[in-house]
Amino acid sequence: MVATTVPADQQAAVTAVIVAVKNPTIIAFTLLWMAGIGRTLIADQRSLQPI
């Protein structure tokens, strides 16, 4: 998409900006997702234990 919408001399800069914005967002989302999975597993184990 960058190749079709951005002039050739500015493609490298635009791609760098897109990657710089995208990567921290994906990393943060992944960490939150992993924490949620762990929390779900812990909650499921507690509900299975007899009281």
SVG drawing of the C-alpha trace seen along z (x, -y; Angstrom):
<svg xmlns="http://www.w3.org/2000/svg" viewBox="-16 -12 30 43">
<polyline fill="none" stroke="black" stroke-width="0.4" points="0.0,0.0 2.9,-2.4 4.3,-1.8 1.1,-2.9 0.2,-5.9 3.6,-7.5 6.1,-9.0 9.2,-6.8 11.6,-9.2 9.6,-9.2 8.7,-5.5 11.6,-4.6 10.6,-7.4 6.9,-6.5 7.6,-2.8 9.9,-3.7 7.2,-5.7 4.6,-3.0 6.9,-0.3 7.9,-2.6 4.2,-3.2 3.1,0.4 5.7,2.4 5.1,0.9 1.4,1.3 1.8,5.0 4.2,5.6 1.9,4.0 -1.1,5.9 0.8,9.2 1.9,8.6 -1.7,7.7 -3.0,10.8 -0.4,13.1 -1.3,11.6 -5.0,12.2 -4.3,15.9 -2.3,16.4 -5.0,14.8 -7.6,17.0 -5.6,20.1 -5.1,19.2 -8.8,18.4 -9.8,21.7 -7.5,23.7 -8.9,22.0 -12.4,22.9 -11.5,26.5 -10.0,27.0 -12.4,28.3 -13.2,26.0"/>
</svg>
